[in-house]
Amino acid sequence: MSFRNSSVAGFEIVPAVLTEDPTEFEHILSAFKEAGASRVHIDVIDGSFVSGRTVLGYRELSGRDLGMKLDVHLMVDRPDEHLVGWDRVPNISRVIAHVEAHGDPNLIAADCAKQRREWWGAINPDSPIDWLSTSGFADCMKGVMFMTVEPGAQGRPFRDDVLQRITAWKESHATMPIMVDGGITPQTAPGCFLAGASVFAVGSYAVKAPDPSQALRAVSDAIRGA
């Protein structure tokens, strides 16, 4: 039985890719497709916001249909400068940019107004939570993503203290969906779900597993049992 992205049970599991190797990207993407994923979370790093770099961005993916819906997580300092480029990549349904980043709020708001893709605000574990309400695209933000690790690489330790932040945000924004990204496993996902998260970006736990489909199902089953 293959894994399937599904929100039927009140949550969604989205496999995540973060790599600097084009060959590895293709291998991971193929594994997620075989697992039955209909959406993938692509991490984009340009070395300006966090250290490191991913070689795959809008230039490499321009015009290419990956066969799945895309969440594009822009770990970049100027997300507004990426807008035109990502217009050339099909099937983007969510763009996730950090409230700590810089950029022209007017350009971001204009892109939000096109309503071709949702804008979500990401926040790092140690940033003041009220930045989510004062970012340049807060007015059109469709959802929030709490980083549950320090951003920049897969495999970093899960931050339990973020759970309180998720609960606090959910209490004041009951209808806004919450995504979590970083260190998501069958052990950490249930706590995130109980705190209020409904979308789970699963990276290294699935990527490093012998059977990504089984790993993704294990996270899903753990949430169902919470």
N, C-alpha and C positions, 0 to 999 in steps of 0.2 A: 504493500500500500504506500502510495507516495504522499508527501506533504502537500497541502494546498493552502495558499493564502486564504484566509476566511475571517470575516467579521461577524459571522452568524452567531457565535457564542458571546459576542460583546467585546471581542478583542481581535487584533490582527498581528500576525507574525510576518516580518519582512526581513529576509536575509540581506546581509550587508557585505559590500566589497570595499576593501581598502588595500591597494597595492600599487607599487611603482613598476611592476613588471607586466608588460602587455600580454605575454604568454600566460602568466598566472591569472590575469584577468579573464582571459578566454576560458581557461580551465575551470575557474570558480563559477563563471556565468553558466557554463555548460552543466556543471554539477547541480546548480540551483534549478535550471530548467528541467533536468532529469528528475529532480525531486518534486516537480510539479508547481514550483513557485510561479505566480502570475505577476509579481511585483518584486523589484530589487532596489535596494538602497545603495546608491553610489556615493562614496566619500571622495571629495575633491579637495586637495591640499596644494597650495602654490608656494609654500614656504614663507608667506608674509604674515599669516595669522598664527600659525603654529609651525614648528620646525618640521622639515621633511617635505616631500613632494609626491604627488601621484601623477603618473605620466598620462593618464587618460582624463581628458577634459573635453570641452565642447569642440575643440579643433579635431581631435582624434575620432570623436563620435558623430561629427557633423553628417547629417543625412542618413545615418545608420539606424535602422529599426532593430532593436535588440530583442524584439518579440515579447517584451514584458513592459508593464507600466514602470515608470522610473520615479524614485525619490532622489533628488539631487541635493546632497548635503554640502553646502559651500563653506568649507573651513578656510575662508579667504578674508583678507582685510577689506577689500572693496567689492562686495557682491554686485553692486550696481554696474561695475565694469564688465561683468560676465553676462549681463542680460541678453544683449543682442546675439552673442555667440550661442547661447543655449536655445535660442529661438530655432536654430537649425537642427536640433536634436528631437526626433519624434518621441511621442508617448510620455513626455514629462507631465506628471500630474501634481507633484509637490516639489516646491523649492524650499529648502531649509537654510536660513542664514542666521548668523549669530548676532545677538544684540550687542555684543562687545565689539563687533566690527565697525568700520567706518564706511561711509557711502552717502550718496545723495538721496535723502528720503523722498524727494519728489519723483525721481526716476523709479525708485522701488514702488512707490504708491501708484504711479502710472501703470507699471507692469501688473500690479495687483488688480487694477481696474479693468484690465483686459479680460480677466476671468478665464483665461485659458489654462491656468495652472494655479494651484493654491500656494500661498506663501505661509510658511511656518517660522516661528521664531525659536531659535535654539539658545540655551543659556548654560554656561559652564558652572561647575559645582560651587565655586567660591564667589560668583558674581551676585550682587544684590538682586533679589527676586523682583523688585519693583522696576528693574530695567526692562522687563518684559512689557510693562505698560507704557514705557516712555521711549521705546525704540522708534526709529523712523518709519516703520511699517506696522506699528501696533494697531492702527485703526482698521487695517485690512487683514490682520493676522487670522488665519483660519484654525490654527492649532499651535501648540508649543511642544518643544522637544527638550527634555531635561537630559543633559549629559550626566551619566552616572559613573563616568571615569574622567580623568584629565584627558582632554582631546589631543589627537595627533597620531595615535597608533592603536591597533587592536591588541588586546591581551592585557591591558592595564587593569589594576585592581578596582573592583566595584566599590563605590562610595555609599555606605549605608545611610550617611547623614542626609543624602538627597531625598530620601523617602519623606522626611518631614516637610521639605520644600514642595514636593508634589502634592501632599495632602493639603497644605496651606493654599496652594494655587487652586486646587480643585474645589475647595470650600467657597472660594469667591468667584470662580468661573466654572460653574457646574456643567455647562453645556459644551465647553470647548474641549476638543479631544487632546489628549496628552500622549506623547511618544517618549520612550526612553531609549537611550543609546549608550552602550558601553558595559561590558561585563555581564551581559544578559545570558543566564543559564537556567536550568531547571531549579536551581537553588535560589537565585536572585529574582527571577521573574514574578513569582507569586506575591512577594512583598510589594513590588511595584504595582501590580494589579490591584491589590487591596488598598494601596495608597491613592489610586485613581487613574493609573495609566491604562490605555487601551490599545496602544500600538507599540510593538516591541521590535526594535532593530537588532537582529542577532548576527554578530560578526564572527569573531574568532572561534566561538564554541562550535559553530556549524562548519566554518572553513577548515578547521583542523581535524574535524571528525572523520573517521573512516567512511561513515555513511552520513552525509549532510541531511538527507531526508529523515533518517532516524533521529538525528540530533534536533532538528526543527520540530518534529513530532513530540520529542521529549519535553521541550519547552512548552509547547501547546498543552500537553497533558498535565504538566505541573500547574499551569495557570488554571485549567479546568478544575483541578483538585484543591485550589486555594479556598 
